[in-house]
Amino acid sequence: MSNHHRFSDTERAAVYRVIAERRDMRHFLPDPIDPIVLKRLLAAAHQAPSVGLMQPWRFIRITDTQLRNAIASLVEAERHRTAAALAERADEFLRLKVDGILECGELLVAALTDQREQHIFGRRTLPEMDLASVACSIQNLWLAARAEGLGMGWVSLFDPAQLAQLLNMPIGSKPVAILCLGHVEAFYPVPLLKLQGWTEEHPLQELIFHNHWNNTISPE
């Protein structure tokens, strides 16, 4: 059966390639990002799906150097708290590079907006769908950045309340991610945590179940 909605072979290959080559980047060049490209990336993020079309994402562009340094300090403090929680892997963790906040060309904070409780459609039994919507927006930004030849890193090592206070965010809102965005010398050939020996990826077949939980045996 033919599918006239399908993109061309070249277009489909590009989509799958950008998904496969997306990396969580930690190493950046300081070169600035073209404002026109940045606008395209943010437009791509804004085209993400959202439950009930609530569009709960907000992006705060950090252009103040002192504020960038303060955010870096919050991440550094949480990095050491995380190391302490990891106990026997603490030293190994502290050797990992976990962010590029001070090096990247653009720094963004992705956040959940306040007053989300008024959105019932799609959230009555799954209120966390607002977070899922923001994650979709971040992924759009990530893939578009890779297509533009730019790297992006998602940093989650921070105390949300402290970061919200630093950014003068309203009560009820919540920062979700610090996003390092910029030019890179090269993209990692595999995820950095795998490259550094921290962990390994699970193969897809282990994560697909059939009809019941943990049933990995295909009916075929």
C-alpha positions as CSV (number, residue, x, y, z in Angstrom):
1,M,0.0,0.0,0.0
2,S,1.5,3.3,-1.0
3,N,1.6,6.2,1.4
4,H,1.5,9.6,-0.3
5,H,2.0,11.3,3.1
6,R,5.5,9.8,3.4
7,F,8.5,12.1,3.1
8,S,11.1,11.4,0.4
9,D,13.9,8.9,1.1
10,T,16.4,11.7,1.6
11,E,14.2,13.6,4.0
12,R,13.4,10.5,6.0
13,A,17.1,9.6,6.2
14,A,17.8,13.1,7.6
15,V,15.2,12.7,10.3
16,Y,16.5,9.4,11.5
17,R,20.1,10.6,11.2
18,V,19.5,13.6,13.5
19,I,17.9,11.4,16.1
20,A,20.7,8.9,16.0
21,E,23.5,11.6,16.1
22,R,21.9,13.8,18.9
23,R,24.3,13.9,21.9
24,D,24.1,15.4,25.4
25,M,27.1,17.7,24.9
26,R,29.4,18.9,27.7
27,H,32.2,20.5,25.7
28,F,31.6,23.7,23.7
29,L,33.4,26.4,21.8
30,P,32.7,30.0,23.0
31,D,31.6,31.2,19.5
32,P,28.2,33.0,19.6
33,I,25.1,31.5,17.9
34,D,23.6,33.4,14.9
35,P,20.5,35.1,16.3
36,I,18.5,34.0,13.2
37,V,19.5,30.4,14.0
38,L,18.6,30.8,17.6
39,K,15.2,32.1,16.6
40,R,14.6,29.1,14.4
41,L,15.6,26.7,17.3
42,L,13.2,28.4,19.7
43,A,10.4,28.3,17.1
44,A,11.0,24.5,16.7
45,A,10.8,24.1,20.5
46,H,7.5,26.0,20.5
47,Q,6.1,23.7,17.9
48,A,6.2,20.7,20.3
49,P,3.1,18.8,21.2
50,S,1.5,19.6,24.5
51,V,-1.4,18.0,26.4
52,G,-4.6,20.1,26.0
53,L,-2.5,22.5,23.9
54,M,-1.5,24.1,27.3
55,Q,2.1,24.9,26.1
56,P,3.5,24.9,29.6
57,W,7.1,25.6,28.6
58,R,8.9,28.9,29.3
59,F,12.5,29.6,28.2
60,I,14.6,32.0,30.0
61,R,17.6,33.2,28.0
62,I,20.6,34.0,30.3
63,T,22.6,36.8,28.9
64,D,24.0,38.3,32.2
65,T,27.5,37.0,33.0
66,Q,27.1,37.2,36.7
67,L,23.8,35.3,36.5
68,R,25.5,32.6,34.4
69,N,28.2,32.3,37.1
70,A,25.6,32.1,39.8
71,I,23.9,29.3,38.0
72,A,27.2,27.5,37.5
73,S,27.7,27.7,41.3
74,L,24.3,26.1,42.0
75,V,25.2,23.3,39.7
76,E,28.6,22.8,41.3
77,A,27.1,22.7,44.8
78,E,24.6,20.0,43.6
79,R,27.4,18.1,41.9
80,H,29.1,17.6,45.2
81,R,25.8,16.7,47.0
82,T,25.2,14.1,44.3
83,A,28.7,12.7,44.7
84,A,28.1,12.3,48.4
85,A,24.8,10.4,47.7
86,L,26.7,8.1,45.3
87,A,28.9,6.9,48.1
88,E,31.4,4.4,46.6
89,R,31.2,6.0,43.2
90,A,31.7,9.5,44.4
91,D,35.2,10.0,43.2
92,E,34.4,8.5,39.8
93,F,31.4,10.8,39.5
94,L,33.4,13.9,40.4
95,R,35.8,13.1,37.5
96,L,32.9,13.4,35.0
97,K,32.2,16.6,33.2
98,V,28.6,17.3,33.9
99,D,28.0,20.7,32.2
100,G,29.3,23.4,29.8
101,I,27.6,26.3,31.5
102,L,30.6,28.6,31.5
103,E,31.7,27.7,27.9
104,C,28.6,27.5,25.8
105,G,27.5,30.3,23.4
106,E,23.9,30.4,24.7
107,L,22.5,29.4,28.1
108,L,18.7,28.8,28.5
109,V,16.6,27.6,31.4
110,A,13.5,25.6,30.4
111,A,10.7,25.9,33.0
112,L,7.1,24.9,33.7
113,T,4.9,27.9,33.9
114,D,2.8,28.7,37.0
115,Q,-1.0,28.4,37.2
116,R,-0.9,24.9,35.5
117,E,-3.7,23.7,37.8
118,Q,-6.3,25.4,35.7
119,H,-5.5,23.0,32.8
120,I,-7.6,19.9,33.4
121,F,-7.7,18.4,29.9
122,G,-5.2,15.5,29.8
123,R,-4.0,16.2,33.3
124,R,-6.8,15.1,35.6
125,T,-5.3,11.7,36.2
126,L,-1.8,12.4,34.9
127,P,-0.8,15.9,36.1
128,E,2.8,15.2,35.2
129,M,1.8,15.5,31.5
130,D,2.8,19.2,31.8
131,L,6.3,18.1,32.4
132,A,6.1,15.6,29.5
133,S,5.1,18.5,27.3
134,V,8.1,20.6,28.3
135,A,10.3,17.5,27.7
136,C,8.9,17.3,24.1
137,S,9.7,21.0,23.6
138,I,13.3,20.4,24.8
139,Q,13.7,17.4,22.5
140,N,12.5,19.5,19.5
141,L,15.1,22.1,20.4
142,W,17.8,19.4,20.8
143,L,17.1,17.8,17.4
144,A,16.9,21.1,15.6
145,A,20.2,22.2,17.1
146,R,21.9,19.0,15.9
147,A,20.5,19.6,12.4
148,E,22.0,23.1,12.6
149,G,25.4,21.6,13.6
150,L,25.1,22.9,17.2
151,G,25.4,20.9,20.4
152,M,23.1,21.0,23.4
153,G,23.5,19.7,26.9
154,W,20.6,19.1,29.4
155,V,21.8,19.9,32.9
156,S,19.6,18.7,35.8
157,L,22.1,19.0,38.7
158,F,20.5,21.9,40.6
159,D,18.1,22.7,43.4
160,P,14.8,23.8,41.6
161,A,13.8,26.1,44.5
162,Q,17.2,27.9,44.5
163,L,17.3,28.3,40.8
164,A,13.7,29.6,40.7
165,Q,14.6,32.2,43.4
166,L,17.7,33.3,41.5
167,L,15.6,33.8,38.3
168,N,12.7,35.6,40.1
169,M,10.2,33.0,39.0
170,P,6.6,33.1,40.3
171,I,5.2,30.7,42.8
172,G,3.9,27.6,41.1
173,S,6.5,27.7,38.3
174,K,9.4,25.3,38.3
175,P,12.7,25.2,36.4
176,V,13.1,21.8,34.6
177,A,16.4,22.1,32.8
178,I,19.5,24.2,32.3
179,L,20.3,24.0,28.6
180,C,23.8,24.6,27.3
181,L,23.7,25.4,23.6
182,G,26.5,26.2,21.2
183,H,29.1,25.3,18.7
184,V,31.3,22.3,19.3
185,E,34.6,21.0,18.0
186,A,33.1,17.5,17.4
187,F,30.1,15.5,18.5
188,Y,30.7,12.4,20.7
189,P,30.7,9.2,18.7
190,V,28.5,7.6,21.4
191,P,26.8,9.1,24.6
192,L,29.5,10.7,26.8
193,L,28.6,8.6,29.9
194,K,29.2,5.5,27.8
195,L,32.4,6.9,26.4
196,Q,33.6,7.7,30.0
197,G,32.7,4.2,31.2
198,W,30.0,5.4,33.6
199,T,27.2,3.2,32.2
200,E,26.0,1.2,29.2
201,E,22.9,1.6,27.1
202,H,20.2,-1.1,27.2
203,P,19.4,-2.7,23.9
204,L,16.0,-1.9,22.5
205,Q,14.7,-5.5,22.6
206,E,15.1,-5.5,26.4
207,L,12.7,-2.5,26.7
208,I,9.8,-3.6,24.5
209,F,7.2,-5.8,26.2
210,H,4.4,-7.7,24.6
211,N,0.9,-7.7,26.2
212,H,2.2,-7.9,29.7
213,W,5.0,-6.3,31.8
214,N,8.4,-8.0,31.4
215,N,7.2,-10.2,28.6
216,T,9.9,-9.7,26.0
217,I,8.9,-12.7,23.9
218,S,7.4,-11.5,20.6
219,P,4.2,-13.2,19.4
220,E,5.8,-13.5,16.0
